[in-house]
Amino acid sequence: MLPEHINIPAAWLGADLANKSDIWHYKLQDEEIGELITAANKFCASGEELGKINPQNFVLDKFAFRLSELQEELRTGIGFKLISGLPVDQLTPEIYSTVFCGLGSFLGKARSQNAAGHLLGHVRDTGASAKDPSVRIYQTSARQTFHTDRSDVVGLLCIREAKEGGDSLLASSVTAFNEVMKKSPSLAEELMRPVAYDRRGEIPTGQKPYMTIPVVNWYKGKLTCIYQREYIISAQRYEDAPKLTKSQIEAFDLFDEVLNDDKINLKMRLRPGDMQFVYNHSLFHDRTGFVDWPEPEKTRHLLRLWISLPGDRELPPTFSQAYGNLDVGDRGGVVTKETILHAPLDA
């Protein structure tokens, strides 16, 4: 039975957290930075492929305990953390990429982020159009809107920020659903009906070019959401995809209205060296549109990880369309018959 109001640590208000950054922001200490860079240098000297990094070949001592705490905070706490202070401007791409991937390996298993098999993603404007249904929105400079990724956790490392805009937005999907339930129980129910999502051309073997999953799922006592409205809209181009009803559109409109309320969401600016980790099952993330620098060497650039968490919640069976294998600790990502897993330093 779905409760009328879900009260868990992840059901927060952005207005409440805005002045409590000590809860969600951690600044790396000098000795921790040194430990991370030392581990990266040793890993790089070994000649091992970056896609095979793990806690055994990226050895941490003191900072490993903080990452264990972060695992639990993502699963059962407020669902996100900002870690700042990595001096990316003083490091080579090989070293800061290794630090990021090595740190991520302590949280869980890296997952492929596209059909090319990239375990390490590069988020930047490629000049593609957000209106092109074959393009994923992170490859543009457009506003993304609140969404989830196909993994338990998404991690970002900021290398360079945009000239204007490109701010990060987070919102609790639990809080947003609580608000919709309060405003209109009938529309809240519409959010729990299956809806088609466009795969944007990245189609696993034997699957349709779209998935059909409810935005809001109540499964084994937990509320788990999956959402990307642009992909819901573009999935309507497929003749056999279930068509959106007027009530579903009204429900999405109300959901988006709630999520875009400044009292609900939390806005932050990722600066070079900032690492942000977000739990996809109880939070949505977004990015404002941005204007980039004209010089290619200064353009906005973030690295991204998709991570499968050990000891995490079970997901509804219907999530297999998005996550493939649903085994805890080994699920999520984009895999097609052409996928070859690797972690490119530049893409």
C-alpha positions in Angstrom: 0.0 0.0 0.0 1.3 3.4 -1.0 1.4 5.7 2.0 -0.1 9.2 1.7 3.1 10.8 2.6 6.6 9.3 2.5 9.0 10.6 5.1 12.6 9.5 4.6 15.9 11.5 4.7 15.8 11.8 0.8 12.5 13.6 1.0 14.1 17.0 1.5 13.3 20.5 0.4 15.9 22.5 -1.5 15.0 25.6 0.5 15.9 23.7 3.7 19.3 22.4 2.4 20.4 25.6 0.7 21.7 27.0 4.0 23.0 23.6 5.3 25.8 22.9 2.9 27.8 21.3 5.8 25.4 18.4 5.3 26.1 17.8 1.7 29.4 19.5 0.9 32.8 18.1 1.8 36.2 19.8 1.0 39.1 17.6 0.4 42.0 17.9 2.9 45.5 18.3 1.6 46.5 14.8 2.9 43.5 13.3 1.1 44.3 15.0 -2.1 47.9 13.7 -1.8 46.6 10.1 -1.2 44.3 10.3 -4.2 47.1 11.6 -6.5 49.6 9.1 -5.2 47.2 6.2 -5.9 46.6 7.6 -9.4 50.3 7.9 -10.2 50.9 4.3 -9.1 47.9 3.0 -11.1 49.1 4.9 -14.3 52.6 3.5 -13.8 51.3 0.0 -13.8 50.1 0.3 -17.4 46.7 -1.2 -16.6 43.7 -0.1 -18.6 41.6 2.6 -16.9 38.4 0.6 -17.4 39.8 -2.1 -15.1 40.5 0.2 -12.1 39.3 -1.2 -8.7 40.0 -0.8 -5.0 42.8 -3.4 -5.3 44.8 -1.5 -7.9 43.8 2.0 -6.8 44.8 1.7 -3.2 43.4 4.2 -0.6 43.9 4.1 3.1 42.2 6.9 5.1 39.9 8.2 2.4 38.4 4.7 1.8 36.4 5.1 5.0 34.8 8.3 3.8 33.8 6.6 0.6 32.2 3.8 2.5 30.2 6.4 4.4 29.3 8.1 1.1 27.9 4.7 -0.2 25.5 4.5 2.7 24.6 8.2 2.5 23.6 7.8 -1.1 21.5 4.7 -0.4 19.7 5.8 2.8 20.5 9.4 3.4 19.8 12.6 1.5 21.0 11.0 -1.7 23.8 13.3 -2.9 27.2 14.7 -2.0 29.5 17.4 -3.4 33.2 16.8 -2.9 35.4 19.8 -3.8 39.1 20.6 -3.9 40.7 18.3 -6.5 43.3 20.6 -8.3 42.4 19.5 -11.8 44.2 22.6 -13.3 47.5 21.2 -11.9 46.9 17.6 -13.1 47.1 15.9 -16.4 43.9 14.4 -17.9 45.3 10.9 -17.2 45.7 11.7 -13.5 42.4 13.4 -12.8 40.5 10.8 -14.8 42.2 8.1 -12.8 41.4 9.8 -9.5 37.8 10.1 -10.5 37.4 6.5 -11.8 39.4 5.1 -8.9 37.3 7.0 -6.3 34.2 5.8 -8.1 35.3 2.2 -7.9 35.1 2.4 -4.1 31.4 3.3 -4.5 30.5 0.5 -6.9 30.9 -0.9 -10.4 31.2 1.5 -13.4 28.5 1.0 -16.1 28.5 1.7 -19.8 27.0 5.2 -20.6 26.3 4.7 -24.3 26.4 2.2 -27.1 30.1 2.8 -27.6 30.7 1.3 -24.1 32.2 4.4 -22.4 32.6 3.7 -18.7 34.0 7.3 -18.4 31.7 9.8 -20.0 32.5 13.3 -21.3 29.7 15.8 -20.9 30.1 18.8 -23.2 28.4 20.5 -26.1 29.2 18.8 -29.3 27.2 21.2 -31.4 24.3 18.8 -31.8 20.7 20.0 -31.8 18.5 19.2 -28.8 15.6 18.8 -31.2 17.3 15.9 -32.9 15.6 12.7 -31.5 18.8 10.7 -32.1 20.8 13.1 -29.8 21.1 12.7 -26.0 20.6 16.1 -24.3 23.9 16.1 -22.5 25.6 16.5 -25.9 24.1 20.0 -26.3 24.0 23.3 -24.4 20.3 23.2 -23.9 18.4 23.0 -20.6 18.2 19.3 -19.7 15.1 19.3 -17.4 14.8 17.1 -14.4 15.6 13.4 -15.1 17.3 10.2 -14.0 20.1 8.2 -15.6 20.1 4.5 -16.1 22.2 3.6 -13.1 22.0 3.6 -9.4 24.4 6.6 -9.0 25.7 9.3 -11.4 28.9 11.0 -10.6 30.3 14.2 -12.2 33.8 15.8 -12.1 33.9 19.4 -13.3 37.0 20.1 -15.4 35.9 23.4 -16.9 32.7 25.5 -16.4 30.7 27.4 -19.0 31.0 31.1 -19.6 27.4 31.5 -18.5 24.9 29.1 -17.0 25.3 25.3 -16.9 24.3 25.2 -13.2 23.4 22.0 -11.5 19.9 21.4 -10.1 18.8 18.6 -7.8 15.4 17.7 -6.5 14.0 14.9 -4.4 11.6 12.7 -6.5 10.1 11.6 -3.2 9.3 15.2 -2.2 7.9 15.9 -5.6 5.6 12.9 -5.6 4.5 13.8 -2.1 3.5 17.3 -3.4 1.6 15.8 -6.4 -0.2 13.5 -4.1 -1.2 16.4 -1.9 -2.3 18.6 -4.8 -4.0 15.9 -7.0 -4.2 12.2 -6.0 -5.7 11.3 -9.3 -2.8 12.8 -11.2 -0.3 11.1 -8.9 -1.9 7.9 -9.9 -1.3 8.7 -13.6 2.4 8.9 -12.8 2.3 5.3 -11.8 1.0 4.1 -15.2 3.5 2.8 -17.9 4.8 5.3 -20.4 7.1 5.0 -23.4 10.7 6.3 -23.3 12.8 6.8 -26.4 16.1 4.9 -26.4 17.5 7.5 -28.8 18.9 4.8 -31.2 20.8 2.9 -28.5 18.8 -0.3 -28.7 19.8 -3.5 -26.8 19.6 -6.7 -28.8 16.0 -8.0 -29.1 14.5 -4.8 -27.6 12.2 -2.2 -29.1 13.5 1.4 -29.8 11.6 2.5 -26.7 11.0 1.3 -23.2 7.6 1.2 -21.3 8.0 1.9 -17.6 6.0 4.0 -15.1 7.6 7.2 -13.9 6.8 6.4 -10.3 7.1 2.9 -8.9 6.2 1.7 -5.4 8.1 -1.6 -5.0 8.9 -3.5 -1.8 8.2 -0.5 0.4 10.3 2.0 -1.6 9.4 4.7 -4.1 11.7 4.5 -7.1 11.4 6.9 -10.1 12.7 7.0 -13.6 12.0 10.1 -15.7 13.2 12.0 -18.8 10.3 14.0 -20.3 12.1 14.8 -23.5 12.5 11.1 -24.2 8.9 10.5 -23.3 7.8 13.1 -25.8 10.1 11.8 -28.6 9.0 8.2 -28.1 5.6 9.3 -29.4 7.2 9.1 -32.9 7.0 5.3 -32.9 3.7 4.1 -34.3 3.4 1.2 -31.9 4.4 3.1 -28.8 1.5 3.7 -26.3 0.2 7.2 -26.8 0.1 9.8 -24.0 -3.4 10.5 -22.6 -4.5 14.0 -21.6 -4.4 13.0 -18.0 -0.8 11.8 -18.3 0.3 15.0 -19.8 -1.5 16.9 -17.0 0.3 14.8 -14.5 3.7 15.4 -16.1 3.0 19.2 -16.2 2.2 19.2 -12.5 5.2 17.1 -11.7 7.5 19.5 -13.7 5.8 22.5 -12.0 6.6 21.1 -8.6 10.2 20.1 -9.5 10.9 23.6 -10.9 9.7 25.3 -7.7 12.7 27.0 -6.1 11.5 25.7 -2.7 11.7 22.2 -3.9 15.0 22.0 -5.9 18.5 22.9 -4.9 20.8 24.8 -7.3 24.6 24.7 -7.2 27.4 25.7 -9.4 30.0 23.0 -10.1 33.5 24.6 -10.2 36.6 22.9 -11.6 37.7 20.1 -9.2 34.1 19.6 -7.8 32.8 16.0 -7.8 29.1 15.5 -7.4 27.5 12.1 -6.7 23.7 11.6 -7.0 21.4 8.7 -6.2 19.1 8.2 -9.2 16.3 6.2 -7.4 15.2 9.0 -5.1 16.6 12.2 -6.7 16.3 13.9 -10.1 19.1 16.0 -11.5 19.1 18.8 -14.1 21.3 21.4 -15.7 20.5 24.9 -16.8 21.2 25.9 -20.4 24.6 27.5 -20.9 26.7 29.8 -23.1 30.1 28.5 -23.7 33.5 30.1 -24.2 34.5 30.7 -27.9 37.9 29.3 -27.3 37.9 25.4 -27.7 40.4 24.9 -24.9 38.1 26.7 -22.5 34.7 25.1 -23.2 32.6 23.5 -20.5 33.7 19.9 -19.8 32.7 17.4 -17.2 33.6 13.8 -16.7 30.8 11.4 -15.8 30.4 8.0 -14.1 27.4 5.7 -13.9 27.8 3.4 -10.9 26.0 0.3 -9.7 25.9 0.3 -5.9 26.4 -2.9 -3.9 23.8 -3.5 -1.1 21.3 -1.3 -2.9 17.5 -1.7 -3.1 15.8 -4.2 -5.4 14.3 -2.6 -8.5 10.9 -3.4 -10.1 11.1 -6.1 -12.7 9.9 -3.6 -15.4 13.2 -1.8 -14.9 15.0 -4.6 -16.8 14.1 -2.7 -19.9 16.3 0.2 -18.8 18.9 -1.6 -16.6 19.2 -5.0 -18.4 20.3 -7.4 -15.6 18.7 -6.3 -12.3 21.2 -8.0 -10.0 22.2 -5.6 -7.2 25.7 -4.3 -7.7 25.8 -5.3 -11.4 23.0 -3.5 -13.2 22.4 -0.5 -15.4 24.0 1.2 -18.3 23.6 1.0 -22.1 24.7 -2.2 -23.7 24.1 -3.2 -27.4 25.6 -6.0 -29.5 28.3 -3.5 -30.7 29.3 -2.4 -27.1 32.9 -2.8 -26.1 33.6 -1.5 -22.6 36.4 1.0 -22.2 37.2 4.3 -20.4 38.4 7.0 -23.0 40.4 9.9 -21.7 38.9 12.0 -24.5 35.7 11.5 -26.4 
